[in-house]
């Protein structure tokens, strides 16, 4: 950390604990006053890059080219490139609706086969109906391209519940 003169100083091990006295609080305040602008200055170019990427994706005209003649239009190349990448990456990650596999514990037992099939059907239901995995993956890849990191705000909670067992169905003759 740099002090007010610009020279590097280290925080002593005794200062790791919360400040107790007013002098300790003043020291912490002085250190933070120097540290906060440095953090803001390091973050500013990153945020500007994010804003430029997002503006290009939304087709916001920041630079004007071809302002003469018939070429007075803007082609959203950034959006097209990102959406093409998102589609291709999603196809690589999720090649089919069932991109996972569920195996029974024993190949000879019909009951474990039935439980594995129920677990597969439950996972497929959760990932396609509850989580909506394709738009979720699209959002993550799009965010990765625009901001350099994949950010999600989705959570899922699975409550401990027994696996439902399907009864064998008998076919009826009509």
N, C-alpha and C positions, 0 to 999 in steps of 0.2 A: 504494500500500500504506500502511496506517496503522501508526504505531509505537505504543508502549505508552501514550502520552498521548492517542492518538486522532487525531493530526494526520497528514496525508498526507506520505509521504516517497517519494522515488524511489530506485531502485537505480542507483548509478553504473555507467557503462559498464565500469569496471575490475573490477566485482564479477560480471560475466557469466561469467567463467572459473571453473572449480572452485576452491573455497577451498584454499589451501596451508597457511596457518598456523592455529594454534589460535584466534587472534583472529578470523580470517575465518570459521572454523567456528562460533564463538560468535555472530558477527553473523548468519549464515545461520540458526542455530538460533533466535535471538531473533525474526527476521523470520517464520520458519515458525510459531513459537508463537502469534504474533498472527494470521497468515493462516489457519491451519487452522480455528479456531472460526468465522471469518467465512465460510469456504466451507461449513462444516457448517450454519450458520444460514441461508445463502441456499438451500441444497439441501433443508432440512427441509420447507418448504411444498409444494415440488414432489413430494417423496416421499409426503407425507400425501395429496395429491390422487390420486396413483397408487394408494395403498392404499384410499382411499374408492371410486375407480372399480372397482378389482378386487373389493372386497367387495360392491359393488352388483351387479356382473356375476355373482358366485357366489351371490347372494341371501343374503348375511349380513345379519341384522337389526341395524342400528346405531341406527335410530330406530324407535320403536314408535308407530304410529298405529292408530286403529280398534281399540282394545283392548276395547271394550264391544260386546255383542250378537253378531250373526251375522257381523260383518265382522272377525273375528279371524284374518285370514290375510294373507299377504304376496304381492303380485303382482310377479314379477321384471321390471319394466318396462325396466330398464336392459339386461338380457340380450336381451330381445325387440327393443329398439331397435337394439342393436349387431349382432345377428345379421341383422336386416332390412337394415341398412346394408351388412354384409359381403356378403350375397347379391347385393344390387343393384350394389355396386361391382365384385364379381367378374364379373357379367354384362356390365358396361360394359368392363372390361379384357380379359376373355376371352369374347367373344361366341360362339365356337365352339371345338371342340377344336383346329382348325387356325387359330389366331389370327395366324399369320405367313404370309408368301408367299415362295416361292422361284421365281426366274425363270431360265431358261437364258441363256447368253451369246449364243446365236444362235438365231433362230426356225427357220432352214432346216435346221440340222444335227440329225439324229436322235440322234446320240451325246450332244450337250449336253443335249437334252431328257431323255434317259435319266439322265444324271448329275444333273440338277436334280431329277428325280423321286426318285432315290436320296437326295439330300441332304434333300429334304422328308420322306421316310419316316424317315430317321435322326433329324432334329430332332423329329419327332412322337413317335418312340420315346423319345428322351431326355427330352422334356418331360412325357410322360404316364406312362412306366414308371419312369424313374430319378429324376427330380426330383419327380414328382407335383405338377404345377404348380397344380392347383386347391386342394388343402389348403394349399399353400405360400402362395398369394395370400390365401387366407382368413386364415391366421395373420398375415400382414403387415397386412391391413386391421383385424383384431381388435386387434392390438397398437397400431396407429395410433390407434384409438378409445380404448383403455384408458389408454395411457401417453403419447400425443401424439407418438410417434415409431415408425417401423417398424423393428423389429430382427429380423435373421435370423441363423441359425447354420448355414446350408446353403451348401456350396460344391460346385462341379462342376469336374472336370478333364477336358479333352478332349485325348487324346494324339494327336499327329500320325500319322494313319493314312490309307492311300489309301481313296478312296471305292469301295465294292464296286459292281460293275456287274452288273445283272441280265441274264440271258440271255433273249432273246425265247422265250416258251413256245409250243409248237405245240399246237394243240387235237387231241385224239384222238377219233376216232369210236368209239363203243362198239357 
